[in-house]
């Protein structure tokens, strides 16, 4: 019998909620092996039956009981999925009954509300924030008047993915500024950043990890040499310290963790979309 477990994130919508919660749960079991698959828009009985059969076959193939992290709101679809014989983990079930009691109101099962287009103003805010992040990536545009945050770091320290995540999930207008050799020749902020000091957040990284990342991008270049990485990181950290810029190392941090720290430190109160 295999030790590998098939895990399915099943949803009548995008599956983002099921996958996010399921992934968080599975990381608590680092000694186990999981084969994961996200099955989205399972929103009618025919699709549910096809999905149940797929899950059942996966269990037979691996010789272990599959696990389903389910965010379908229709109980009938959930019942069909359960016919697969999998362990069913409903992400909403533990919370619905206590909420119904507390609010004195029954749930209204609505498909796809967690990530659906239900608020046009909010949706456009996210799109505008994403456009802002892309046009202000790596110093392409330097008018930061409308920025909520400006991430400052040496090249390949995690600025761009963090900006995109902040825009997509929080509607935050995040710009980023790459510190150049000229910037790093002094321990003071570049002149173009000084008017926006309250919006700045510094990212740093372990030089050896930075060298690995740069080596993948530009193999055997001066840019990717360990000495270059050490010099740039050290100079950036001195600048952040001298200018009292809040700083976080991205070396062992996920984008979610980095983003949360940025929001908290700068006092940006935004609801996750």
N, C-alpha and C positions, 0 to 999 in steps of 0.2 A: 504494500500500500504506500502511495506517495505521501510525502509530508507537505506537498504543495496544495494550497487551498485556492479554489476559484472564488473570486469576490466580484459581485456585480453591483454597480451603482445604477439603480433603476428609477426612472422618473417619468412623469407625464409631461414634464417641461424640459428644461435644458439639462438637468442632472447636476448642476453646479452645487446645489445645496447638499444632495446626497453624497457627492464625491468629496466635498470639503469636510463634512462631518465624518464620513467613512474613513478618509485618509487620516484624520486626526486620531480616530480610534485605533487604526491598524498600527500607527507608529508606537503605540504603547506595548506592542508585542513584537519586539525586534528579533526575537529568536525564531519567528515563524516565517514561512515563505508564502507569498501571496501573488496570485496572477489576477490582476484587476482589469475590469472592462466597464465602461460607462455606456448604458443603453438609454438614450434620450427619447422623449416624445412617445412613450408607450401609453397612448391615451384612448385606446378602445380595446374591446375584449379580444378581437382577433390578434392584435399585436401582443396583448398580454399572454395569450396561449402560445404564440410563437416564441415569446421570450421565455416562458416557463419551460418549454421543450428544450430550448438552447441551454438553459441553466441545468436542467436534468442531465443532458448529455455531457456537459462539462464535469458534473459530479461523477458520472460513470467512467469517463475517460481518466480522471485523476485518482479515482478510488477514494475520494474524501467528500464529505458533505459540503456543498457550496454555501456561501454566505451572500445574502442579498441585503444591501442597504437601500431601503425603499422610501421614496418621497412621493409616491402616487397618493393623491388625496381621495380617490374613489375606492371605497372599501371592497367593491366587487372586483376591481382590477387587482387589488392586493390579495384577495382570496384566490384568484386564478393563479397569480404568481406563486402563492404558497403551495400549490399543487406540484411544484417542481421538487418538493422535499427539502428545499434549502432552509437554512436558518434565516428567518425573516427578522430584520431589524428595521422597524418603522421609525423614521426620524421625528415624526410628529406625535406619535401615539402617547409617549410619556407626559406630554405637556398639554394635550387637548383637554382632557377631563378636568385637571386642576384649573385651567383657564375658564372652562365653561362654568364651573362652580363659582369661581371668584367673580366673574363678570355677569353671571346670571343670564347668559346667552349661549345658545348652541352654535357650534362651528358652522360656517357656510363653506362647503367644499368647492374651492375655486382653483381650477387648473392653471399652473404657470404664473401665479401671482408673485412668487418670490423674485423672479428675474424678468418678468414680463414688461411690456411697454404700457404701463398703467398711469404714468405721470409724464406728460410731454415736456413740462418745464424741467423736471429732473433729468429726463433723457437728454434734452438739448444742453443742459449744464455739463453732463458727462462728455458729450461730443465736443463741445467747445473747449473743455479742459484737455481732452485728448489732442485736439488740433493745436492748442497752446503748447503742450508738452513736445509735440513733434517739431513745431516751428522754433522752439527755444531749446532744442537739443544740442548739446556740445557747443554752445556759444554761437549757433547759427544766427539767432536774433538776440539782441542784447538790451532791448527795451523791457525792463523788468517792472514797470509801474503797476501792471495788472497781475503780477505773480503773487501767489500765496506763499510760495517757498522757492528758494534757490538752493539746489544741492551743489556743493563745491567739493571737488576732489581731483586727484590725478586721473589720467586716462585708464579706463577699464576697472574702476573701483566699484561699479554698481550704480552709477548715476542714472543712466537711461532706463533700465528696467524698473527702478524704483519710481521714477517720474511717471512712467506709463501706468504702473499699478495705482499710484495715487490718483491719477486722472480717471482711470476706468472705474475704480471701485469707490472713490470718494468725491469725484468731481473737483479735485484740487488742481489748481493751475500751477503746475510744478515745472520750473525751468532748471537747467543745470549748466554749470560753468566748469570747463576743464582747465585745470591749472597747467600752464605752459612752462617751459624752461625759463622764459623771461619773468613770469610771475614768481617762480620759485627762487629767483636770485635775491629776493628780499623777504624779510619776515613780516611784511605788511600786506594788507589786502590790495588786490589790483584796484586801480582808481575807479573803474566802472562798477565795482561792487560796493564801494563804500557808502553810497546813498541808501543802500538796501540792507544794511547790516542786520536789522531785526528780522529779515526774511531768510537769513543764511543758515545753512546746516551743513557741517562738514562730514564727509565720509572718508575713512581711512581703511587700510587693509594690510594684512601681513605681507611683507615684500616677497616672500617665497611663493605665496599663493598668487600674488600679482604677476610674478614672473611666469608661472604656469599658464595663466590666462593669456598673457601677452605672447607667449611662445606659440600658442595655438593660433593666434591672429597673424603674427609676423615672425615666423620661425627664424632663429639664429640672427636676429637683428639687434642692433644696439639698443633699440626700444625695449627689447625683451630680456636684456642682460640683467642678471640679479643685482649687480652694482648700480645700474640705472634705477631699478625699482627701489632699492634701499635709499638711494640719494633723494629721489622724488618724494617718497613716503615720509622720510625724516623731515625734509624741508616743509612739506605740507602740514605736518603735525606741529612743527614749531610755529608756523603762521597761525594755525587755529588757536594754539595756546596763547600766543602773544595778543591776538585780537579777541580772545575770549569767545570764540565761535563754538557752539555746542557741537560735539563730535561723537561719532559712533563707528566702531570697526565693523566692517561687513564680512570679515573673514569667515565666521561661523554663523552668520545670521541669514535667515530667509528674507525674501522681499517683504513678506507680511510683517515680520518682526521689525525690519528697518522702517517700514512705512508707519507702523504704530508708534515707534519711538519718535519719529519726526513730527507726527501729529500732536503727540502728547507734549513734547518739549516746546513746540512753537505755539501751543494752545489753540490749535485748529480743531474746532468741534464740528465734525462732519459725520453724518450717518452713512454707514456702508450700504451700497446699492447691490 
